[in-house]
Amino acid sequence: MIHIIITSYNEPNSTRIAINKFLNQNIKEKYKIIVADPFPEIEEMILNEFKGKVEYFADPDEGKSYCLNILFNKLYSDDKNDIIIMSDGDVFASENAVNEILKLFKDPKIGAVTGRPISLDKKDNKYGYWSHFLLDVGAHEISRKERFAKGEFLECSGYLFAIRNGVIKEIPTDVAEDTVIPYLFYKKGYKIGYADKALVYVKWPDNFKDWIKQKKRAADSHNKLIKRYPDFPKVKSFFNEIFKGVSFRVLRYPKNAKEYYWTLLLYFSRLYMWLSLFYDNKLRKKSYEDGWRENLSVESTRLK
């Protein structure tokens, strides 16, 4: 059985599209789609438009990880051939995404599989270019494709990833689920797979305030994860970005003078993000929290 969990937050238009993107796939296994959302408007939309095809789950609105813990317990099965696929209501999976993910689970040593995020933004502006640069070079080539080929630990993308059922029932709620879940599988002896043909289309921030908010939140979650699990493999860190950031593949990505300039600005922006996060953590004692989605939301990434 395949369970597809879509976590959303009162985004009926994009959630509708996200659901249809899964329903329109030629999924060869028996599957069920569950939409988790705290708002009655989404429940009404599910009942009116997808009755009998999609199940609605009333998210208690205590954070994404809190909601997933409830669903993990609800769906728990000792059959490790059961697969749980997770995605969001504001991203869109490619037509072959599920089958590409399931291919990797044919290997019994694979415990979790991540898809590949693709930016919906155009590269003709600074923030659109940054989104493609970070996803194509950072996330795809360096953080996932290269590490998977070497059999190393890699992090998943919360936009689209999957796990075997019957392995974990609960995850910490103060760190990012797409990072801690693969780590928990890795510690149990499983490998983490990368389905680079399972695409998921994502809108990225289009202004500096939202961009910084998103990056600081992700980086802070990693810091907490390392404190909780000191042996956590450091895939993302300030020093990793410095030493791996300046490389041939990074320098060959820009195609013209404007893109080289944007790349240089990205380096300084990432440096500012790390310094700002240090200031928040050490001086303001401010840190990542999972439960307050509205306060932590990045408005420019919400699809209209």
C-alpha positions in Angstrom: 0.0 0.0 0.0 1.2 3.5 -0.8 0.1 6.4 1.3 0.6 9.8 -0.2 0.4 12.6 2.5 -0.1 16.1 1.3 0.4 18.7 4.1 -1.2 22.0 3.2 -2.2 25.2 5.0 -5.3 26.8 3.6 -4.2 27.0 0.0 -7.2 25.5 -1.8 -6.1 26.5 -5.3 -2.6 25.1 -5.2 -3.7 22.1 -3.0 -6.3 21.2 -5.7 -3.6 21.2 -8.4 -1.2 19.2 -6.1 -3.8 16.5 -5.6 -4.6 16.3 -9.3 -0.9 16.0 -10.1 -0.9 12.7 -8.1 -4.3 11.5 -9.3 -3.2 11.9 -12.9 -0.1 9.7 -12.5 -0.1 6.1 -13.7 0.7 4.7 -10.3 1.0 0.9 -10.5 0.5 0.1 -6.8 -2.6 0.5 -4.7 -2.5 3.9 -3.1 -4.4 6.4 -1.0 -4.0 10.2 -0.9 -4.4 12.0 2.5 -4.6 15.8 2.7 -3.7 17.1 6.2 -4.8 20.7 6.8 -6.3 22.6 9.8 -8.8 24.7 7.8 -12.5 23.7 7.2 -12.3 25.3 3.7 -9.9 22.5 2.6 -12.1 19.8 4.1 -15.0 21.2 2.2 -13.0 21.3 -1.0 -11.9 17.7 -0.5 -15.5 16.5 0.2 -17.0 18.4 -2.8 -14.4 17.7 -5.4 -12.5 14.5 -4.4 -15.0 12.5 -2.4 -14.0 8.8 -2.4 -10.6 9.6 -4.0 -8.9 11.7 -1.3 -9.1 11.4 2.5 -9.1 14.6 4.6 -7.2 14.7 7.9 -7.8 17.5 10.4 -4.3 18.8 11.2 -4.3 20.1 14.8 -2.2 23.1 13.7 0.7 22.4 16.1 3.3 22.2 13.3 4.1 19.9 10.4 6.2 17.4 12.4 3.5 17.2 15.1 0.9 16.4 12.4 3.2 13.8 10.7 3.7 12.0 14.1 0.0 11.5 14.4 -0.2 10.2 10.8 2.8 7.9 11.2 1.1 6.2 14.2 -2.2 6.0 12.4 -0.7 4.5 9.3 1.9 2.3 11.0 2.3 -1.2 9.6 4.8 -3.9 10.1 4.9 -4.5 6.4 8.1 -2.6 5.3 7.0 -2.8 1.7 4.3 -0.2 2.5 5.6 3.2 1.5 4.6 6.6 2.8 5.2 9.5 0.4 5.1 13.1 1.7 4.6 16.3 -0.2 3.1 19.8 0.3 0.0 21.5 -1.0 2.0 24.3 -2.7 4.3 22.2 -4.8 3.6 20.1 -7.9 4.9 16.6 -8.6 5.9 15.5 -12.1 3.8 12.9 -13.9 6.3 10.0 -13.2 7.3 11.0 -9.7 5.7 8.2 -7.7 6.9 5.4 -9.9 10.4 6.8 -10.0 10.5 6.9 -6.2 9.1 3.3 -5.9 11.8 2.0 -8.2 14.4 2.7 -5.6 12.5 0.9 -2.9 13.0 -2.4 -4.8 16.3 -2.4 -3.0 15.5 -3.6 0.6 18.4 -1.6 1.9 16.8 1.7 0.9 14.8 3.2 3.7 14.0 6.7 2.5 14.0 8.3 -1.0 14.0 12.0 -2.0 12.8 13.6 -5.1 14.4 16.5 -7.0 13.0 20.0 -6.5 12.9 22.2 -9.6 12.3 25.9 -9.4 9.2 27.4 -11.1 10.9 30.8 -11.2 12.5 32.3 -14.3 16.3 32.8 -14.3 16.0 36.3 -15.8 16.1 37.9 -12.3 18.4 37.7 -9.3 16.1 35.6 -7.0 15.0 33.3 -9.8 18.6 32.7 -10.8 19.5 32.0 -7.2 16.8 29.4 -6.9 18.1 27.5 -10.0 21.7 27.8 -8.9 21.0 26.5 -5.4 18.8 23.7 -6.6 20.8 22.6 -9.7 24.3 22.9 -8.2 23.9 22.8 -4.5 21.0 20.5 -3.8 21.1 18.3 -7.0 24.8 17.9 -7.9 26.7 18.3 -4.7 24.3 17.4 -1.8 22.4 14.5 -3.4 23.5 13.1 -6.7 27.2 13.0 -5.8 26.6 11.7 -2.3 24.1 9.0 -3.4 26.6 7.7 -6.0 29.2 7.4 -3.3 26.7 5.6 -0.9 26.9 8.5 1.6 24.2 9.9 3.8 22.1 12.6 2.1 19.2 14.7 3.3 15.7 14.6 1.8 13.6 17.4 0.4 10.4 18.1 2.3 8.8 19.0 -1.0 8.8 15.3 -2.0 10.2 12.3 -0.2 9.2 8.9 0.9 9.9 6.3 3.6 9.3 2.7 4.4 6.5 2.1 6.9 7.1 0.1 10.0 10.5 1.7 10.9 9.7 4.9 12.8 6.6 6.1 14.6 7.7 9.5 15.9 10.2 12.3 15.1 11.3 15.4 17.0 9.1 18.4 16.4 11.8 21.1 16.8 13.8 20.2 13.7 13.1 19.8 10.0 11.4 16.6 9.2 13.1 16.1 5.8 16.5 16.1 7.6 15.9 14.2 10.8 13.8 11.4 9.2 16.6 10.3 6.8 19.1 10.5 9.7 16.9 8.2 11.8 16.7 5.6 8.9 20.5 6.0 8.3 21.1 5.2 12.0 19.0 2.0 11.7 21.3 0.8 8.8 19.2 1.9 5.8 20.5 3.8 2.8 19.0 7.0 1.6 18.0 7.1 -2.1 17.9 9.9 -4.6 15.3 9.6 -7.4 16.5 12.4 -9.6 13.8 11.9 -12.2 11.1 12.3 -9.6 10.7 16.0 -10.0 8.7 18.4 -7.8 8.1 22.0 -8.9 8.6 24.7 -6.3 8.2 28.5 -6.2 11.0 30.3 -4.3 11.2 33.6 -2.5 11.2 36.7 -4.8 12.5 39.3 -2.2 15.4 39.5 0.2 13.3 39.5 3.4 11.5 36.2 2.5 14.7 34.7 1.2 16.6 35.4 4.4 13.7 34.1 6.5 13.6 30.8 4.6 17.3 30.2 4.7 17.8 31.1 8.3 14.9 28.8 9.3 16.5 25.9 7.4 20.0 26.6 8.8 18.8 27.0 12.3 17.0 23.7 12.1 20.3 22.0 11.1 22.1 23.6 14.1 19.5 22.2 16.5 19.7 18.8 14.8 23.5 18.7 15.3 23.1 19.6 19.0 20.5 16.9 19.4 22.5 14.3 17.5 26.3 15.2 17.7 27.2 12.4 15.1 24.8 13.9 12.5 26.7 14.1 9.2 27.3 17.8 8.4 25.9 18.1 4.9 25.0 21.8 5.4 27.2 24.2 7.3 28.9 27.5 7.0 32.3 25.9 6.4 30.9 23.4 3.9 29.6 26.3 1.9 33.0 28.0 1.9 35.0 25.0 0.9 32.6 23.4 -1.6 31.2 26.7 -2.8 34.2 27.7 -4.8 34.6 24.9 -7.4 34.7 24.4 -11.1 31.1 23.3 -11.4 30.0 26.3 -9.4 32.0 28.7 -11.5 30.9 27.2 -14.8 27.1 27.5 -14.0 26.8 31.3 -14.8 26.4 31.9 -18.5 27.0 35.6 -18.7 28.4 38.6 -16.8 25.1 39.3 -15.1 24.8 35.8 -13.8 28.4 35.9 -12.5 27.5 39.1 -10.6 24.4 37.4 -9.2 26.5 34.5 -8.1 28.9 36.8 -6.3 25.9 38.5 -4.6 24.7 35.1 -3.5 27.9 34.4 -1.7 27.7 37.6 0.3 24.0 37.0 1.0 24.7 33.5 2.3 27.5 35.0 4.5 25.0 37.6 5.8 22.5 34.9 6.5 25.0 32.9 8.6 26.1 36.0 10.5 22.5 37.0 11.1 21.6 33.5 12.3 24.6 33.6 14.7 23.4 36.9 16.1 19.8 35.5 16.6 21.0 32.3 18.3 23.7 33.7 20.5 22.6 37.2 21.4 18.8 37.2 20.9 18.3 33.6 22.0 15.9 33.2 19.1 15.5 29.9 17.4 13.5 27.8 15.0 10.1 26.6 16.1 7.9 24.3 14.1 4.4 25.2 15.4 3.7 28.7 14.3 3.3 28.3 10.5 1.8 31.7 9.9 4.6 33.6 11.7 7.2 31.5 9.9 5.6 31.4 6.5 7.4 32.9 3.5 4.6 34.7 1.7 6.3 35.0 -1.7 6.6 31.2 -2.1 2.8 30.8 -1.7 1.2 30.0 -5.1 -1.8 32.1 -5.9 
